[in-house]
């Protein structure tokens, strides 16, 4: 698809610029605004309302007012709204992709992939809405009947990241709608436009006023802090870095607030000596370069058997060096920019540290000249075990390669991190694959594949990668309370 400046202007013009509170698009109460920039050029593409603490309180009021009536709506009604939203997002797939590429930087093709992936959460949870069930039985002693019901948790606060602005919103909003919860969405200040367009879609398909409220802001803590402390809030779901997640969990502790945390990752990709190297390289390209490497699921450590390390590294470097690094809406673009200059500097510092400790740059490794926050796909061979890049999350297109001799050593290296979101492995030995699935300290495992995310599967990690699951049958449970009702024996006269 050839995208013109007119296409970009049309899409940007279609996005609401206010806060969505109780079904109304509003300016912030003190007139505050924030600028949204294109990371490929650094140019401001939109100026929108920036919520204050007072706006956050108004959104909490709206969500609370709407909760009781919304929870009582028929499951089929909520299901149909989600299905209509799915259909509408698919109709607007190109517009959403253009918008994401403008504000976030990813290529049009990858942005289109996110639209299709994100929309699937709407369809999946539209189907799960009517399947929420309890149970009924007799107590073991026969003296009572036991009834278990599920009901909506209540008003929720969602804090989403900048790297997947549609999918992270649909992954939280869809199950909350399905369960009968109202919500406040606080999208990332770097990429709020996609969330605003999605909120407009929800309005169009008939989601009632107050059910979904959107309060983008440049002062996140000042706005969300009081909401988290509000006694009417019942649930907090956050996707982002582990340090921020830890603070939010601490902030939620006083009220014993129910939380879901999808946090950082440091995913290993293990290549064994029996692996099909070409397939392993193809899988590594997917696992490493999705979203320019700016993904918690990105393969950050290539752990390769010493007998195939040279072949794997050279083939990976060859494929990475052929990629076109340019603005995501440009014809033929393969890799877009990093989200901002601060993030690009952080990526380069990790590369520089690894090189200072003996790593060899096979391709990339240098910040290019020109506008935008671009960083070339980079492969580092011979990375020292004390390099920072092996312990810290690399939010960029950098693949450090380390070697191992035995399966036990590979597992030890893979588990040597505080994170435990996802791992990948390539081997022809199924028994080995099953051993890895039981030995790797992760919540998700990709065997002979570089992509594991699927709306029908539970997404989430262990250790410092978070708590709770999104997607799958498990996803709706995060928004439901379990209520037990004991009933006297009806035959006891």
RAWOUR-V51951 format. One record per backbone hydrogen bond with DSSP energy under -1.0 kcal/mol. CO is the residue of the C=O (numbers start at 1). NH is the residue of the N-H. E is the energy in kcal/mol with one decimal. If there is no record, write none. Layout:
BEGIN
co:CO nh:NH e:E
co:CO nh:NH e:E
END
This chain:
BEGIN
co:4 nh:8 e:-1.9
co:5 nh:9 e:-2.4
co:6 nh:10 e:-2.4
co:7 nh:11 e:-2.3
co:8 nh:12 e:-2.5
co:9 nh:13 e:-2.2
co:12 nh:15 e:-1.1
co:17 nh:49 e:-3.0
co:19 nh:26 e:-2.9
co:20 nh:214 e:-2.1
co:21 nh:24 e:-1.6
co:24 nh:21 e:-2.6
co:26 nh:19 e:-3.3
co:28 nh:31 e:-1.4
co:32 nh:50 e:-2.3
co:34 nh:48 e:-2.5
co:36 nh:45 e:-3.4
co:36 nh:46 e:-1.4
co:38 nh:41 e:-1.5
co:38 nh:42 e:-3.8
co:39 nh:373 e:-2.0
co:43 nh:38 e:-2.7
co:46 nh:36 e:-3.0
co:48 nh:34 e:-2.5
co:52 nh:56 e:-2.1
co:53 nh:57 e:-2.2
co:54 nh:58 e:-2.0
co:55 nh:59 e:-2.2
co:56 nh:60 e:-2.2
co:57 nh:61 e:-2.3
co:58 nh:62 e:-2.2
co:59 nh:63 e:-2.5
co:60 nh:64 e:-2.3
co:61 nh:65 e:-2.5
co:62 nh:66 e:-2.0
co:63 nh:67 e:-1.0
co:66 nh:70 e:-2.2
co:67 nh:71 e:-2.7
co:70 nh:73 e:-1.4
co:74 nh:78 e:-1.9
co:75 nh:79 e:-2.6
co:76 nh:80 e:-2.5
co:77 nh:81 e:-1.8
co:78 nh:82 e:-2.0
co:79 nh:83 e:-2.3
co:80 nh:84 e:-2.4
co:81 nh:85 e:-2.2
co:82 nh:86 e:-2.4
co:83 nh:87 e:-2.4
co:84 nh:88 e:-2.3
co:85 nh:89 e:-2.6
co:86 nh:90 e:-2.3
co:87 nh:91 e:-2.0
co:88 nh:92 e:-1.8
co:90 nh:93 e:-1.5
co:92 nh:96 e:-2.8
co:93 nh:97 e:-2.3
co:94 nh:98 e:-2.6
co:95 nh:99 e:-2.5
co:96 nh:100 e:-2.6
co:97 nh:101 e:-2.2
co:98 nh:102 e:-2.2
co:99 nh:103 e:-2.3
co:100 nh:104 e:-2.5
co:107 nh:111 e:-2.8
co:108 nh:112 e:-2.7
co:109 nh:113 e:-1.8
co:110 nh:114 e:-1.9
co:111 nh:115 e:-2.1
co:112 nh:116 e:-2.1
co:113 nh:117 e:-2.3
co:114 nh:118 e:-3.7
co:115 nh:119 e:-2.6
co:116 nh:120 e:-1.2
co:119 nh:123 e:-1.6
co:120 nh:124 e:-3.3
co:121 nh:125 e:-2.3
co:122 nh:126 e:-1.3
co:123 nh:127 e:-1.4
co:124 nh:128 e:-1.4
co:125 nh:129 e:-1.5
co:128 nh:131 e:-1.8
co:135 nh:148 e:-2.8
co:137 nh:146 e:-3.5
co:139 nh:142 e:-2.2
co:143 nh:489 e:-1.4
co:144 nh:139 e:-2.6
co:145 nh:487 e:-2.8
co:146 nh:137 e:-2.3
co:147 nh:485 e:-3.3
co:148 nh:135 e:-1.7
co:149 nh:483 e:-3.1
co:151 nh:481 e:-3.5
co:155 nh:234 e:-2.6
co:155 nh:235 e:-1.2
co:156 nh:184 e:-2.1
co:157 nh:237 e:-2.6
co:158 nh:186 e:-3.3
co:159 nh:239 e:-2.0
co:164 nh:168 e:-2.4
co:166 nh:170 e:-2.7
co:167 nh:171 e:-2.2
co:169 nh:173 e:-3.2
co:170 nh:174 e:-2.0
co:172 nh:176 e:-1.4
co:173 nh:177 e:-2.7
co:174 nh:178 e:-2.4
co:175 nh:179 e:-2.1
co:176 nh:180 e:-1.2
co:176 nh:181 e:-3.0
co:182 nh:156 e:-1.7
co:183 nh:213 e:-1.5
co:184 nh:158 e:-3.2
co:185 nh:215 e:-2.7
co:186 nh:160 e:-1.4
co:192 nh:196 e:-1.9
co:193 nh:197 e:-2.3
co:194 nh:198 e:-2.2
co:195 nh:199 e:-2.4
co:196 nh:200 e:-1.9
co:197 nh:201 e:-1.7
co:198 nh:202 e:-2.2
co:199 nh:203 e:-2.0
co:200 nh:204 e:-2.4
co:201 nh:205 e:-2.0
co:202 nh:207 e:-2.3
co:203 nh:206 e:-1.3
co:208 nh:211 e:-1.7
co:211 nh:183 e:-2.6
co:213 nh:185 e:-3.6
co:214 nh:20 e:-1.9
co:216 nh:51 e:-3.0
co:219 nh:223 e:-1.6
co:220 nh:224 e:-3.2
co:221 nh:225 e:-2.1
co:224 nh:228 e:-2.6
co:225 nh:229 e:-1.4
co:230 nh:233 e:-1.6
co:235 nh:157 e:-2.4
co:236 nh:260 e:-2.2
co:237 nh:159 e:-2.4
co:238 nh:262 e:-2.8
co:241 nh:245 e:-2.3
co:242 nh:246 e:-2.7
co:243 nh:247 e:-1.6
co:244 nh:248 e:-2.3
co:245 nh:249 e:-2.4
co:246 nh:250 e:-2.2
co:247 nh:251 e:-2.5
co:248 nh:252 e:-1.6
co:252 nh:257 e:-2.2
co:253 nh:256 e:-1.4
co:258 nh:236 e:-2.5
co:260 nh:238 e:-2.4
co:261 nh:467 e:-1.2
co:262 nh:240 e:-2.0
co:267 nh:300 e:-1.8
co:267 nh:301 e:-1.9
co:268 nh:424 e:-2.6
co:269 nh:303 e:-2.5
co:270 nh:426 e:-2.6
co:271 nh:305 e:-2.6
co:272 nh:275 e:-1.7
co:276 nh:280 e:-2.4
co:277 nh:281 e:-2.7
co:278 nh:282 e:-2.2
co:279 nh:283 e:-2.5
co:280 nh:284 e:-2.4
co:281 nh:285 e:-2.4
co:282 nh:286 e:-1.6
co:283 nh:287 e:-2.9
co:284 nh:288 e:-2.6
co:285 nh:289 e:-2.1
co:286 nh:290 e:-1.1
co:287 nh:299 e:-1.7
co:289 nh:292 e:-1.9
co:290 nh:293 e:-1.1
co:291 nh:294 e:-2.2
co:293 nh:295 e:-1.6
co:295 nh:298 e:-1.5
co:301 nh:269 e:-2.9
co:302 nh:402 e:-2.9
co:303 nh:271 e:-2.5
co:304 nh:404 e:-1.2
co:305 nh:308 e:-1.9
co:308 nh:312 e:-2.7
co:309 nh:313 e:-2.8
co:310 nh:314 e:-2.3
co:311 nh:315 e:-2.2
co:312 nh:316 e:-2.5
co:313 nh:317 e:-2.6
co:314 nh:318 e:-2.1
co:315 nh:319 e:-2.1
co:316 nh:320 e:-2.4
co:317 nh:321 e:-2.4
co:320 nh:323 e:-1.4
co:324 nh:334 e:-2.4
co:324 nh:335 e:-2.3
co:327 nh:330 e:-2.3
co:328 nh:108 e:-2.1
co:330 nh:333 e:-1.7
co:335 nh:326 e:-2.1
co:340 nh:344 e:-2.0
co:341 nh:345 e:-2.6
co:342 nh:346 e:-1.9
co:343 nh:347 e:-2.1
co:344 nh:348 e:-2.3
co:345 nh:349 e:-2.3
co:346 nh:350 e:-1.5
co:347 nh:351 e:-1.7
co:348 nh:352 e:-2.9
co:349 nh:353 e:-2.3
co:350 nh:354 e:-2.0
co:351 nh:355 e:-2.5
co:352 nh:356 e:-2.2
co:354 nh:359 e:-2.3
co:355 nh:358 e:-1.8
co:360 nh:381 e:-2.8
co:363 nh:379 e:-1.6
co:373 nh:338 e:-3.2
co:378 nh:399 e:-2.9
co:379 nh:362 e:-2.8
co:380 nh:401 e:-2.8
co:381 nh:360 e:-2.9
co:384 nh:387 e:-1.8
co:387 nh:390 e:-1.5
co:388 nh:391 e:-1.7
co:388 nh:392 e:-2.4
co:394 nh:396 e:-1.6
co:396 nh:398 e:-2.0
co:397 nh:378 e:-2.9
co:399 nh:380 e:-2.4
co:400 nh:302 e:-2.8
co:401 nh:383 e:-1.7
co:402 nh:304 e:-3.0
co:404 nh:306 e:-2.4
co:406 nh:410 e:-2.2
co:407 nh:411 e:-2.3
co:408 nh:412 e:-2.1
co:409 nh:413 e:-2.5
co:410 nh:414 e:-2.5
co:411 nh:415 e:-2.3
co:415 nh:417 e:-2.3
co:418 nh:464 e:-2.6
co:420 nh:443 e:-1.1
co:420 nh:462 e:-2.5
co:421 nh:444 e:-1.1
co:423 nh:446 e:-3.0
co:424 nh:270 e:-2.8
co:425 nh:448 e:-3.4
co:426 nh:272 e:-2.3
co:429 nh:433 e:-2.1
co:430 nh:434 e:-2.3
co:431 nh:435 e:-2.1
co:432 nh:436 e:-2.6
co:433 nh:437 e:-2.1
co:434 nh:438 e:-1.2
co:435 nh:439 e:-1.2
co:436 nh:440 e:-2.8
co:440 nh:442 e:-1.9
co:444 nh:423 e:-1.3
co:446 nh:425 e:-2.1
co:454 nh:457 e:-2.4
co:455 nh:472 e:-3.1
co:459 nh:470 e:-2.3
co:462 nh:465 e:-2.1
co:463 nh:466 e:-1.2
co:465 nh:263 e:-2.3
co:467 nh:261 e:-2.6
co:470 nh:459 e:-3.3
co:471 nh:475 e:-1.2
co:476 nh:479 e:-1.8
co:477 nh:480 e:-1.5
co:479 nh:153 e:-2.1
co:481 nh:151 e:-1.9
co:483 nh:149 e:-3.1
co:485 nh:147 e:-2.5
co:487 nh:145 e:-3.0
co:489 nh:492 e:-1.7
co:491 nh:493 e:-1.0
END
